[in-house]
Amino acid sequence: MAYPTANKKVIAFVEESAKLGCPDNVVWIDGSSEQLEQLRSEACATGEMIKLNQEKLPGCYYHRTAQNDVARVEDRTFICCREKENAGPTNNWMDPKEAYAMCAEIARGKMKGRTMYVIPYSMGVVGSPFSKIGVEVTDSIYVVLNMAIMTRVGNACFEQLGPDGDFVKGYHSKCDIDPEKRYIMHFPEDDTIISVNSGYGGNVLLGKKCFALRIASYLGRKEGWMAEHMLILGVTYPDGRKKYLAAAFPSACGKTNLAMLIPPKHYRDLGYKVECVGDDIAWIRVGEDGRLWAVNPENGFFGVAPGTNEKSNPNALAATRKNTIFTNVALDPSDNTVWWEGLTKPAPAHLIDWLGNEWTPDSGVKAAHPNSRFTAPAVGCPCLSDAFNSKEGVPLDAIVFGGRRATTTPLCYQSRDWDHGVFVGSIMSSETTAAATGATGVLRHDPMAMKPFCGYDMGDYFAHWIEMGKKASNPPKIFNVNWFRQDENGEFMWPGFGDNMRVLDWILKRCENAVDARETAIGYVPYAEDIDLEDIDCTKETLEKILYVDKARWSAEADEIASFYKQFGDKLPAELKESLATLKKNCEA
């Protein structure tokens, strides 16, 4: 057959994959709208997807996964490097030879009766110095159509690759959707990903966490850049100046809401604008000017549907109104649209739930799965930044870390310098809730929000952060935020959502040295009078409480951090040990 590329490595990979899976047909995805439309029609004909109301939701489709296949499977996600110690204490490890053999045994012949699709895709704008090419083979039309939203798909990727370029290989097969044989395997030393027995996006859209974080973090360390689990947003000032920041938050900490933040009315009236460059992943390099420059390597949003509504995130909701694939939400048969918990109140009187059953508000179960998703093109987001398709990326003025803490951590503080900022990122944690774990206040550590996504030893990852600070002559300032402080009644003390703009405003003023701060045991904390409280449901007295740094609590925190750090052994950078020692000393003073 004629191939759309002369790259021998691509051809060999596709031929080996076909030999393993034994598909009836092989289809090369060219990225054309005609081909994608044909695949949508095919998916609807087989029942794999349902076409939604094209007047209300033009270009939108609905899909259900298997009941046993609704989320990422961290316990079945492995880093397969030759030396176990290089995977580190936070990853599952398997010997590459064993992993390849096991996956081949599972996948052999499982594409019989199916078509194997070959998807060439670019993470980042095709032709950008930041971008990287991947080729995913899959037996799922759902994967093809999602990848066409989430990445830049088509023959232009082969043109960038040329006859001899290297790429990240991705082999996906639904196999039997057997949870006992479900594996998501990463071979960072071979630029290879294998996913078997899943059809859920987080496990099978291999450009996303698998490539853009696990493989890319390894590549970044090797090549001198960073792949981070971070949103990127821009703030435009009334005088037209633009400032950019990247921010990392564990799940359930308002990351997407912050990425698409709408400022309070009086900020908007003054002419402030917030623009989204990315909601999930940042690839970061040192620019010629000594600053860190960031791009979003993705082309769409893979967002959690429940809780997304006109109030919580109107921009995300608007992005889903066109050319979106909805997964595991509820269907509204009255007008062939979709619904999920939190979208509207009250709930509709009758729905078809995510399992395909008749549903009413009295059913006693959720209509949409709690991890139901929308895959939406970024271009549909009303606040998308002009820099979204920039090949150079945007210069970062600030990096922000955050977690969900009821006590201890103040609303905002700034690190003393870059190395201390790495420490601040490395100790990121959120408190679990009673509903989730049966015990409240248990700390779940998630350094830089990268614990599930770092493709190598996290001690080496911290060291790479320290090294990047040395490479950048003008690195961004580093901050920590916590929107979730609670009072003695368990009520949130800070309103959050759009009002978080007030904290971002202070952060960016600090980057220009335009406002002072109070030095504390943990770093620089805002003076209450320097945070704008106009038209907000928060008094200066409450704000001062949220900014309070309790040394006794932080002393206990330091002991907890020391215990967490033990797992990294000799790989823990000296700079982090020093920052911990300083924290302990400051809390005793």
Steps between C-alpha positions, in 0.01 A plus 500: 500500500598867457597670825446873576855518641845391390611469864625142529461500880132591472437236233681233705300593813167481313588169334613345832179625667282348226689172528431494874135610499394331171241763398280446195591846365756774561385862455745792510346813651573806284321756719255604226149605600359257241675199652403598856137550397498155340631351829232680702229356273653154537512530881133605508403210272660247736362669814846594628389864496166682497449817297354773723254782417687682221302822543579533872836319499644521146770245427454333842486126573444268797690189609481250786796298624471159665389510865837359609694765304422851620824653631880493492640185664804609697557154647531360145715782364870414481833662421707233325864608512797264509608592856226482762649783707456739205122465529521622860280436804185671367461289182406139429791331321531203269802370311461609133561149361234355729258786420542471122449122515193526724336774287571308178337191647193703605469691169580220256222458241259726693441732203352215290168614352596862568676785320835631622526877468839672471490850656793736435476786752698795627519607863534875451460706184642313201842646424550662842840445669296376798298241307545123494344245264321183603340215305221308675351183356158408639198282429259766632324765289424676831875540556553636147226761539617606847864524390385719211361743761776473762805513267595628154436198278589446136760455227673828593646302792670261258637797307656637819637155582670459164650172377709433814347691792430337837153488651318360802339165421158427648327160472141485622258210475164471676558122502216365720471799737609252768589689823720210616718536191487880474843663486632844407873452448763769439846426362674840534836368376328378179252788442221240514156471663276190503139503621288184502148409615370854555279733299495789753659824376751547782647155424478502120548854370871437509595857414361622831648395837696209350701700244458864607603429861650155570709463182552876458623549858772241430584664164504841667753390757717347227471802270495786754134607514194424716164328447264608778142434612418871484242739364629811322307826515561857390386822669458806277522830689291809417809655334539196270794334682482120521628279781497121504509239773497121518330323790494142632214359709407143593154383391194663663684826567340721234766479230273532194295770673816705556622443143175653369444753779266794446622798710264680742286772340702798617819345353316445169368858510859624535600298193669189651470178302603142581577272206552124497809361329450150644306323774713195574853465360795735447825428318760748622840602358761764577478782244785702356401780742566276804129473581295181499263472202199266501268343242189290539574188289130410478231618260188438711357450848431159657291631789296351782134577426328481844510836675565693178223756456421858408612624841805282577661521154302670223800496264547121527126451451506720189791294361283185518218645290653407164701206354528327839495133598320431830589179686294334777272797564119464495282535191190719499261315265257795486734692267798262446743713702717417804483563874717442805482573872548871563413611145154633592273506803263331531598189306279407202204277587614219272840399359687199367792452742860423404427126523212530253225464764188713546570761769297739714611724789362230736718223353751528785802483266699757303377558145853573374810315616697720748800480262294558184682714244480744214763513224470852360711691246692785666395730217146497645612664827391869506804604706763314295824698479634638171823324600335156496649416158830681556800290397718686751267471799457761772752635757416405859501771765383266776457134585223418747450184705189417700315237698181453699578574867239580765765639736876572516565638148411869452307642205825591328874516560812553294818295515824672598678395178488233226644215709259575783224509236592146392464402866155665509395299192646177636292519821167556321222304663126487545293381793267211430133525593301261715280412201803388304706315758317457826751730669520876472817704482723217374765655278531373145833621363515592133824687425449755220174305430728255317501194726288285264667641188876519552675260261806443719629522860340796676821576690671549163197705391552741793868525405399584142286787632800632698713473185246691288521788747874518438450499120254789510669833571158661557271225634139564605418560865331208677185520715258272685124556530225334701141596419364248751570630856204427727367666815407321823161406346659337198395785268735625228644839598597615150231526227727355227407472129523843329614665822827306474592777253569717804777263610640470146510882490714504817725224361567692178561821696761312703666392174548869419603585859201737502371388840661406833456177696549372854779250559381195698630157596385358163570788259350837403131548584280787372395786726119486514469859379686409178231258384205671329180443701267723296156339449593170664338289770814495715598748770854620574474323838419166328777556246753553780395165648548324162846656471607399852802269525479279810854392595380210715304354209792553263737334747278189488486537121882501485510165684244362254706627202813335642312171516375541140851585376653179644384291201730696266813405694828626352320640196339781699686819397704674770312824423172342614658363819631851567157659447346247740766575762432874458126443545558305822734771632257779408215324682709469816606866496 
